[in-house]
Amino acid sequence: MSPATIRYVSRYIPRFGNGQTVLEVGSRDITGSARKGCTDAGYGYYGVDIQAGHNVDHVMPSPYEWT
């Protein structure tokens, strides 16, 4: 995730309201992640991807199967 995208996410997440959890689809950290911005602001974070890696909480069996 580019620095510009991380800044955008950090500004946008307060609109969700308190106590919410952010779901990031395609969360494997290659160039950055929204996780820190979410957790620093007091929001939950759950990352899913089709490949295991840093910031992935759940690996989907395929991009077409949401289990």
Backbone as JSON, one array per atom type, in Angstrom:
{
  "sequence": "MSPATIRYVSRYIPRFGNGQTVLEVGSRDITGSARKGCTDAGYGYYGVDIQAGHNVDHVMPSPYEWT",
  "N": [[0.85, -1.16, 0.0], [0.61, 2.14, -0.87], [2.2, 5.15, 0.47], [0.44, 7.33, 0.15], [-2.05, 6.07, -0.01], [-2.2, 4.91, 2.51], [-2.32, 7.25, 4.08], [-4.81, 8.2, 3.2], [-6.54, 6.16, 4.1], [-6.13, 6.43, 6.85], [-7.33, 8.89, 7.29], [-9.92, 8.33, 6.53], [-11.04, 6.19, 8.07], [-12.06, 7.14, 10.61], [-14.7, 7.79, 10.05], [-16.19, 5.51, 10.27], [-17.17, 5.06, 12.83], [-17.17, 4.39, 16.38], [-15.67, 1.44, 17.82], [-15.69, -0.3, 15.66], [-14.69, -2.79, 13.21], [-12.25, -3.05, 10.75], [-12.24, -4.51, 7.59], [-9.87, -5.75, 5.51], [-9.47, -6.65, 2.3], [-7.32, -8.56, 0.42], [-4.99, -8.31, 1.91], [-2.32, -9.0, 2.35], [0.85, -7.96, 3.25], [2.78, -6.25, 1.18], [3.71, -3.81, 0.19], [3.03, -2.22, 2.28], [0.48, -1.61, 4.78], [-2.9, -1.17, 5.96], [-3.3, -1.82, 8.56], [-1.83, -0.79, 10.87], [-2.61, 1.93, 10.94], [-5.32, 1.6, 11.43], [-5.43, 0.17, 13.89], [-3.97, 1.91, 15.53], [-5.75, 4.01, 15.67], [-7.68, 2.92, 17.21], [-9.4, 1.03, 16.17], [-10.65, -2.22, 15.25], [-9.05, -4.75, 13.25], [-9.08, -6.85, 10.45], [-7.61, -8.98, 8.27], [-7.8, -10.43, 5.05], [-6.69, -12.7, 2.53], [-5.61, -14.41, -0.47], [-3.29, -15.67, -0.17], [-0.99, -16.71, 2.28], [0.69, -14.63, 4.66], [2.37, -11.7, 6.02], [0.21, -9.7, 7.94], [-2.08, -11.1, 7.22], [-4.94, -12.48, 8.34], [-6.73, -14.43, 7.74], [-6.68, -16.96, 5.36], [-8.09, -17.28, 2.27], [-9.58, -20.02, 0.55], [-9.81, -19.81, -2.21], [-10.07, -17.19, -4.69], [-12.72, -17.13, -5.29], [-14.22, -18.29, -3.34], [-15.61, -17.63, -0.39], [-14.97, -18.49, 2.49]],
  "CA": [[0.0, 0.0, 0.0], [1.44, 3.34, -1.0], [2.02, 6.11, 1.56], [-0.76, 8.14, -0.1], [-3.21, 5.25, 0.34], [-2.21, 4.8, 3.98], [-2.83, 8.53, 4.58], [-6.24, 8.24, 2.89], [-7.21, 5.24, 5.02], [-6.06, 7.02, 8.19], [-8.32, 9.97, 7.36], [-11.26, 7.82, 6.25], [-11.58, 5.25, 9.05], [-12.89, 7.71, 11.68], [-16.1, 7.86, 9.62], [-16.86, 4.24, 10.56], [-17.77, 5.05, 14.16], [-16.38, 3.7, 17.4], [-15.85, 0.02, 18.05], [-15.84, -1.04, 14.41], [-13.55, -3.54, 12.71], [-11.99, -2.83, 9.33], [-11.9, -5.7, 6.83], [-9.05, -5.45, 4.34], [-9.41, -7.77, 1.36], [-6.04, -8.4, -0.26], [-4.27, -7.66, 3.01], [-0.91, -9.4, 2.49], [1.69, -6.77, 3.25], [3.87, -6.24, 0.2], [4.23, -2.44, 0.18], [2.43, -1.5, 3.39], [-0.84, -2.11, 5.17], [-3.74, -0.25, 6.73], [-3.45, -2.35, 9.92], [-1.32, 0.11, 11.9], [-3.48, 3.1, 11.01], [-6.59, 1.19, 12.04], [-5.26, -0.17, 15.3], [-3.55, 3.13, 16.24], [-6.95, 4.84, 15.85], [-8.59, 2.22, 18.11], [-10.33, 0.17, 15.43], [-10.22, -3.57, 15.0], [-8.57, -4.97, 11.88], [-9.08, -8.25, 10.04], [-7.11, -9.04, 6.89], [-7.95, -11.69, 4.31], [-5.97, -12.76, 1.25], [-5.57, -15.77, -1.01], [-1.96, -16.19, 0.12], [-0.56, -16.41, 3.64], [1.77, -13.67, 4.78], [2.25, -10.67, 7.06], [-1.09, -8.99, 7.98], [-3.18, -11.96, 6.77], [-5.56, -13.19, 9.46], [-7.46, -15.57, 7.18], [-6.36, -17.28, 3.96], [-9.26, -17.81, 1.56], [-9.17, -21.15, -0.29], [-9.71, -19.33, -3.59], [-10.7, -15.87, -4.78], [-14.14, -17.29, -5.58], [-14.82, -18.99, -2.22], [-15.49, -16.82, 0.83], [-15.25, -19.31, 3.67]],
  "C": [[0.9, 1.23, 0.0], [1.22, 4.27, 0.2], [0.77, 6.98, 1.37], [-2.02, 7.36, 0.28], [-3.32, 5.11, 1.85], [-2.73, 6.09, 4.6], [-4.34, 8.63, 4.36], [-7.02, 7.36, 3.88], [-7.24, 5.83, 6.43], [-7.06, 8.16, 8.36], [-9.75, 9.43, 7.25], [-11.85, 6.99, 7.39], [-12.35, 5.9, 10.19], [-14.37, 7.84, 11.31], [-16.88, 6.59, 9.97], [-17.61, 4.27, 11.88], [-16.94, 4.21, 15.12], [-16.69, 2.21, 17.45], [-16.0, -0.84, 16.8], [-14.56, -1.81, 14.08], [-13.45, -3.34, 11.21], [-11.61, -4.17, 8.71], [-11.1, -5.26, 5.61], [-8.94, -6.71, 3.5], [-8.18, -7.54, 0.49], [-5.05, -7.77, 0.7], [-2.79, -8.03, 3.12], [-0.02, -8.2, 2.29], [2.87, -6.94, 2.3], [4.52, -4.86, 0.21], [3.66, -1.59, 1.3], [1.03, -2.01, 3.65], [-1.59, -1.04, 5.95], [-3.83, -0.67, 8.2], [-3.02, -1.35, 10.99], [-2.2, 1.35, 12.05], [-4.8, 2.78, 11.69], [-6.43, 0.95, 13.53], [-4.8, 1.04, 16.12], [-4.75, 4.03, 16.54], [-7.99, 4.15, 16.73], [-9.61, 1.33, 17.44], [-9.75, -1.24, 15.35], [-9.78, -3.7, 13.55], [-8.58, -6.46, 11.62], [-8.69, -8.28, 8.58], [-7.3, -10.4, 6.28], [-7.21, -11.57, 2.98], [-6.02, -14.2, 0.76], [-4.21, -16.42, -0.78], [-1.57, -15.79, 1.53], [0.58, -15.4, 3.61], [1.49, -12.69, 5.9], [0.94, -9.9, 6.87], [-2.26, -9.82, 7.48], [-3.69, -12.74, 7.98], [-6.29, -14.45, 8.99], [-7.07, -15.74, 5.72], [-7.59, -17.91, 3.33], [-8.78, -18.95, 0.67], [-9.04, -20.78, -1.76], [-10.34, -17.94, -3.64], [-12.21, -15.93, -5.01], [-14.91, -17.94, -4.44], [-14.58, -18.2, -0.95], [-15.88, -17.64, 2.04], [-14.23, -19.08, 4.75]]
}
